[in-house]
Amino acid sequence: MLTKEETIKLVKFYPSVLRKGRTKPHVVDARKHGLEQKWFATKEEALNYAAEISENFTMHTSGKAGKTLRKIFDCGQHQPDKNCCYKKVRRDSIKTGELREHSFENSMRDMNFFLNIKIDGKKVGNMTALEFYSNPAQVYEWIVPATQKNRVLKTVKNYWASYTHFNSFCVLAGYADHNIFRDTRPKSGGKENTKSDKIERVQRDVVERILEQLPTGNSNQLHGYKKCNWRLAAFFAAQTGLRQGEQRALTWNDVDFDLRSVAVDKGIDRYGKINKTKTVKSKRKLRFAPVVVKALQEEYMRQGKPPKEDLIWQDTRGHSIHPSMFIKKLAKAAAAAGVPRITWHELRHYYASAQLALKGGTKDGIWKVSNNLGHSNTVTTTATYGHWLNDYEEDPEETAREDQAALRY
């Protein structure tokens, strides 16, 4: 940063320019710092520009001031040994395991929206680093309302997190002196969230009627999923509470028929890539009811005693099934059964309700339920399902027996 005297010395006045009929006699001459001259009509405008150069001296003299935000986001070259742009840095994070593929896609979506927001008719992506960062008020005036529009607060926060991460890169790379998005987090969304904060309990009869409509793998299924026993998949989810990615990653080697347990130590993302579990606590061993063991044994025989490393739920080529298929099958079965549509994750909620009914009112009950669900701590369990606990205070064991014993496969 230049001193006040050095800044003032950058501004010069040339009366001869006026005599020649020109209207901009004031010039900011920073050629000795590697910058071009810039002319202004008034001394005030020239001094303001000189002050801007002084405040962002490093960015100006490094040549970064004129680089557009779109180029900062993606330079298109992606040099192997250089953090040349934000997109390249994020891709490298996938390779090191710091970032998952779907998180990368979400951040790219958010950033593409950000770069296409218009400020006074000009897209953010086409603005230079100097144009954007020299006027922080633009974030309040344009970026905040554009992001809030037709979005609930939770979604707005997700977008803002992507903006903030991008601008952290800009600070580290010398395009900005501070992250203006950390100070401008929106406090509200553009529309009201109509969804209840409290998770609704899935009724036993709804799950049963859906199970009745799901194919077992013996029926004539299309689209290369003849091997998959969808009824068992949904039944297993409702009886173990595994996350979909954890369940899709299960192999026969993970199941111990003698101990009536399954080892959960990995997950599959939407791209079929094997990853670690969501949290450290998600790596666990689960015991399940005899009816689940019997169903798994029958499925093992139906598949012709496959190799232990085979996936339990797979397509005809032996590959993992895309998560969207689980959602589609469940929706189709719900429609055929004439019951409200539920998501696959709601089968996990069903399991949680049964576990809370059995253990919620006992000593260390919440801790046991939290471990079974693979939550990082009991706070997560209580925050998610705490509103159900009072329902089970009178006779938790009786409610649990009704919930679990009546669920038929």
C-alpha positions in Angstrom: 0.0 0.0 0.0 1.3 3.5 -0.9 1.6 6.3 1.6 -0.8 9.2 1.4 1.8 11.5 -0.1 2.8 8.9 -2.7 -0.9 8.4 -3.6 -1.5 12.2 -4.1 1.7 12.4 -6.3 0.1 9.9 -8.7 -2.5 12.6 -9.7 -1.4 15.3 -12.1 -3.3 18.2 -13.8 -2.6 19.3 -17.4 -4.4 22.6 -18.4 -3.1 22.1 -22.0 -5.4 19.2 -22.4 -8.4 21.6 -21.9 -7.0 24.0 -24.4 -6.9 21.2 -27.0 -10.7 20.7 -26.4 -10.5 17.6 -24.4 -12.6 17.1 -21.2 -10.3 15.0 -19.0 -7.3 17.1 -17.8 -6.6 15.0 -14.6 -4.4 11.9 -15.0 -3.4 9.2 -12.6 0.1 8.3 -13.7 1.4 5.1 -12.2 3.6 4.0 -15.0 6.6 3.6 -12.8 4.6 0.9 -11.0 3.9 -0.9 -14.3 0.4 0.5 -14.8 -1.1 2.6 -17.6 -2.1 6.2 -17.4 -5.8 6.9 -16.8 -7.5 10.3 -17.4 -10.4 11.8 -15.5 -12.7 14.9 -15.8 -12.4 15.9 -12.1 -9.6 15.8 -9.6 -11.9 14.0 -7.1 -12.4 11.1 -9.6 -8.6 10.9 -10.1 -7.9 10.9 -6.4 -10.5 8.2 -5.8 -8.8 6.0 -8.5 -5.4 6.7 -7.0 -6.7 5.7 -3.6 -8.0 2.5 -5.1 -4.6 1.7 -6.6 -3.0 2.4 -3.2 -5.4 0.1 -1.3 -5.0 -2.7 -3.9 -1.4 -2.0 -4.8 -0.3 -5.6 -4.9 -3.1 -6.7 -7.1 -2.6 -3.8 -9.5 1.2 -4.2 -9.8 0.9 -8.0 -10.3 -1.4 -7.6 -13.2 -4.2 -9.4 -11.4 -6.6 -6.4 -11.3 -7.6 -6.8 -14.9 -8.3 -10.6 -14.7 -12.0 -11.5 -14.9 -13.7 -13.6 -12.2 -14.6 -16.2 -14.8 -10.9 -16.7 -15.6 -10.1 -16.8 -11.9 -12.7 -19.5 -11.6 -11.5 -21.5 -14.6 -8.5 -20.6 -16.6 -9.0 -23.5 -19.0 -5.4 -24.6 -18.8 -5.2 -26.5 -15.5 -1.4 -26.6 -15.2 -0.4 -29.8 -13.3 2.0 -28.2 -10.7 0.3 -24.9 -10.3 -2.9 -23.6 -8.5 -3.8 -21.7 -11.6 -7.5 -21.4 -11.0 -10.2 -22.3 -8.5 -11.7 -25.1 -10.5 -8.3 -26.8 -10.7 -7.8 -26.5 -7.0 -11.2 -28.1 -6.3 -10.5 -31.0 -8.7 -7.2 -31.6 -6.9 -9.1 -31.9 -3.7 -11.1 -34.8 -5.1 -7.9 -36.6 -5.9 -6.6 -36.2 -2.3 -9.9 -37.3 -0.8 -10.7 -33.9 0.8 -13.7 -33.5 -1.5 -16.3 -35.9 -2.9 -17.3 -35.8 -6.5 -20.9 -34.8 -5.8 -19.8 -32.0 -3.5 -17.6 -30.7 -6.4 -20.5 -30.8 -8.8 -22.7 -28.9 -6.3 -20.1 -26.2 -5.8 -19.6 -25.9 -9.6 -23.4 -25.4 -10.0 -23.4 -22.7 -7.3 -20.4 -20.9 -8.8 -21.9 -21.0 -12.3 -25.0 -19.3 -10.9 -22.9 -16.7 -9.1 -20.8 -15.9 -12.2 -24.0 -15.3 -14.3 -25.6 -12.8 -11.8 -25.8 -9.4 -13.5 -24.6 -6.2 -11.8 -25.9 -3.1 -13.6 -26.3 -5.3 -16.7 -22.9 -6.9 -16.6 -22.3 -10.5 -15.5 -20.2 -11.1 -12.5 -18.0 -13.5 -14.5 -17.2 -10.7 -17.0 -16.2 -8.3 -14.3 -12.5 -7.8 -13.5 -11.2 -8.5 -10.0 -10.8 -4.7 -9.5 -14.3 -3.9 -10.6 -15.9 -6.5 -8.3 -13.7 -6.2 -5.2 -13.4 -2.4 -5.2 -17.1 -2.0 -4.4 -18.2 -4.5 -1.6 -21.7 -2.8 -1.5 -22.4 -4.7 -4.8 -22.7 -7.9 -2.8 -25.6 -6.5 -0.7 -27.3 -4.7 -3.6 -27.1 -7.5 -6.2 -25.6 -10.8 -5.1 -27.7 -11.3 -1.9 -31.2 -10.7 -3.5 -30.3 -12.7 -6.6 -29.3 -15.7 -4.5 -32.3 -15.4 -2.1 -34.9 -15.3 -5.0 -37.2 -18.3 -4.8 -34.9 -20.2 -2.4 -35.4 -21.2 1.2 -32.7 -20.1 3.7 -31.0 -23.5 3.9 -30.4 -23.5 0.1 -29.2 -19.9 0.2 -26.7 -20.8 2.9 -25.4 -23.7 0.7 -24.9 -21.3 -2.2 -23.2 -18.7 0.1 -20.8 -21.4 1.4 -19.6 -21.9 -2.2 -19.2 -18.2 -2.8 -17.2 -17.9 0.4 -14.9 -20.7 -0.5 -14.2 -19.2 -3.9 -13.4 -15.9 -2.4 -11.1 -17.5 0.1 -9.2 -18.7 -2.9 -9.2 -15.2 -4.4 -7.7 -13.8 -1.1 -5.0 -16.4 -1.1 -4.2 -15.9 -4.7 -3.9 -12.1 -4.3 -7.1 -11.0 -6.1 -8.7 -9.6 -3.0 -7.5 -8.4 0.4 -10.3 -9.9 2.4 -13.3 -12.2 2.0 -16.3 -9.9 1.6 -18.7 -12.9 1.6 -17.9 -13.8 5.2 -19.4 -10.5 6.3 -22.5 -10.6 4.2 -24.2 -13.9 5.0 -27.9 -13.6 4.3 -30.1 -14.1 7.4 -33.2 -15.2 5.4 -34.3 -16.9 2.2 -36.5 -15.6 -0.6 -39.4 -17.9 0.2 -40.7 -19.6 3.3 -39.8 -23.2 4.0 -43.0 -25.1 4.1 -41.4 -28.4 5.2 -41.7 -29.2 8.9 -38.4 -29.1 10.9 -39.6 -32.2 12.6 -39.3 -35.6 10.9 -42.6 -37.3 10.5 -42.9 -40.9 11.6 -43.4 -43.5 8.9 -46.3 -45.8 9.8 -45.8 -49.6 9.9 -48.7 -50.4 7.6 -47.3 -48.0 4.9 -43.9 -49.8 4.9 -45.6 -53.2 4.7 -47.9 -52.2 1.8 -44.9 -50.8 -0.1 -42.9 -54.0 0.5 -45.7 -56.1 -0.9 -45.5 -54.2 -4.2 -41.7 -54.4 -4.6 -40.3 -57.2 -6.9 -38.1 -59.9 -5.4 -35.7 -60.4 -8.3 -37.5 -63.4 -9.7 -40.0 -61.3 -11.7 -39.5 -60.1 -15.2 -37.8 -56.8 -14.6 -36.5 -54.4 -17.3 -33.4 -52.1 -17.5 -30.8 -54.7 -16.4 -32.0 -55.1 -12.8 -33.2 -58.7 -12.8 -30.8 -59.8 -10.1 -31.8 -57.1 -7.6 -34.2 -58.2 -4.9 -35.9 -54.8 -4.3 -38.2 -56.1 -1.6 -35.3 -57.4 0.4 -33.4 -54.1 -0.1 -36.3 -52.0 1.3 -36.9 -54.6 4.1 -33.2 -54.6 5.0 -33.1 -50.8 5.1 -36.2 -50.6 7.4 -34.6 -53.3 9.8 -31.1 -52.0 9.9 -31.3 -48.2 9.3 -28.3 -48.2 7.0 -27.8 -45.2 4.8 -28.4 -45.9 1.1 -24.7 -45.6 0.2 -23.7 -47.9 3.0 -26.3 -50.5 1.9 -25.3 -50.3 -1.7 -21.7 -51.0 -0.8 -22.4 -54.2 1.2 -20.9 -57.5 -0.1 -21.7 -61.0 1.1 -18.4 -60.9 2.9 -19.8 -58.2 5.2 -22.6 -60.4 6.5 -22.0 -62.9 9.3 -24.9 -65.3 9.4 -23.7 -67.0 12.6 -23.4 -63.8 14.6 -26.5 -62.3 12.9 -24.5 -59.1 12.1 -23.3 -56.9 9.3 -20.1 -54.9 9.2 -20.5 -51.4 7.9 -17.1 -49.9 6.9 -17.6 -48.2 3.5 -20.1 -46.5 1.2 -20.7 -46.0 -2.5 -21.3 -42.6 -4.0 -23.6 -41.8 -6.9 -20.7 -42.4 -9.3 -20.1 -46.0 -8.1 -16.9 -45.0 -6.2 -16.1 -46.7 -2.9 -15.6 -44.2 -0.1 -15.1 -44.2 3.6 -18.2 -44.0 5.8 -19.8 -40.6 6.4 -18.3 -40.2 9.9 -15.9 -42.2 12.0 -18.8 -43.5 14.1 -20.5 -44.7 10.9 -18.0 -47.5 10.8 -19.8 -50.1 13.0 -21.2 -53.6 13.4 -25.0 -54.1 13.5 -26.9 -57.1 14.8 -30.2 -57.8 13.2 -33.3 -59.9 13.9 -33.6 -63.6 12.9 -36.1 -62.7 10.2 -33.5 -60.6 8.5 -30.9 -63.4 8.7 -33.4 -65.8 7.2 -34.3 -63.4 4.3 -30.5 -62.9 3.6 -29.8 -66.6 3.6 -32.6 -67.2 1.1 -31.3 -64.4 -1.1 -27.8 -65.9 -1.0 -29.2 -69.2 -2.2 -31.4 -67.6 -4.8 -28.3 -65.9 -6.3 -26.6 -69.3 -6.5 -24.1 -68.9 -3.6 -22.1 -66.1 -5.3 -18.5 -65.2 -4.3 -18.3 -63.4 -1.0 -16.8 -60.3 -2.6 -20.0 -59.8 -4.8 -22.3 -56.9 -4.0 -25.6 -58.1 -2.4 -27.6 -55.6 -4.5 -26.3 -55.3 -8.1 -27.3 -55.1 -11.7 -27.0 -57.9 -14.2 -23.4 -56.9 -14.9 -22.4 -57.2 -11.3 -22.1 -53.4 -10.9 -23.5 -51.2 -8.1 -27.0 -49.8 -8.8 -27.4 -46.1 -9.2 -29.2 -44.4 -6.2 -31.9 -43.0 -8.4 -33.2 -46.5 -9.1 -33.8 -47.1 -5.4 -35.9 -43.9 -5.3 -37.8 -44.8 -8.5 -38.6 -48.4 -7.3 -39.9 -47.1 -4.0 -42.0 -44.4 -5.6 -43.5 -46.9 -8.1 -44.4 -49.4 -5.3 -46.0 -46.7 -3.2 -48.2 -45.6 -6.1 -49.2 -49.3 -6.7 -50.0 -49.7 -3.0 -52.0 -46.5 -2.9 -50.0 -45.0 0.0 -48.1 -41.8 0.3 -44.7 -41.7 -1.4 -41.7 -42.1 0.9 -38.0 -41.7 0.3 -35.4 -44.3 0.8 -34.0 -42.3 3.7 -37.4 -42.5 5.4 -36.9 -46.2 5.8 -33.9 -45.2 8.0 -36.3 -43.0 10.0 -38.6 -45.9 10.4 -35.8 -48.0 11.9 -34.9 -45.1 14.2 -38.5 -44.9 15.5 -38.5 -48.6 16.2 -35.1 -48.4 18.0 -36.2 -45.4 20.1 -39.4 -47.2 21.0 -37.2 -50.1 22.3 -34.3 -48.2 23.9 -35.3 -44.6 24.1 -36.6 -44.8 27.7 -33.8 -47.0 29.0 -30.4 -46.2 30.5 -27.9 -45.4 27.8 -30.7 -45.9 25.3 -29.9 -42.8 23.1 -26.3 -43.7 23.0 -27.1 -47.2 21.7 -29.5 -45.8 19.1 -26.9 -43.3 18.0 -24.3 -46.0 17.6 -26.7 -48.2 15.6 -27.5 -45.3 13.3 -23.8 -44.4 12.9 -24.3 -40.8 14.1 -21.2 -38.9 15.1 -22.6 -38.2 18.5 -25.9 -38.4 20.5 -26.5 -34.7 19.9 -27.2 -35.5 16.3 -29.6 -38.3 17.3 -31.5 -36.1 19.8 -31.7 -33.1 17.4 -33.1 -35.3 14.7 -35.5 -37.6 16.6 -35.8 -36.1 20.0 -39.4 -35.0 19.5 -40.4 -38.7 19.3 -39.0 -39.6 22.7 -42.0 -38.5 24.8 -44.2 -40.8 22.7 -42.5 -43.9 24.1 -42.3 -43.0 27.8 -45.2 -45.1 29.0 -44.4 -48.5 27.6 -41.4 -48.5 25.1 -41.0 -52.2 25.0 -44.5 -52.9 24.0 -44.4 -50.4 21.2 -41.2 -51.8 19.9 -42.6 -55.3 19.8 -45.5 -54.1 17.8 -43.4 -52.2 15.4 -40.7 -54.8 14.7 -42.6 -58.1 15.1 -45.4 -56.9 12.8 -43.2 -55.9 9.9 -43.5 -58.8 7.5 -41.2 -59.8 4.7 
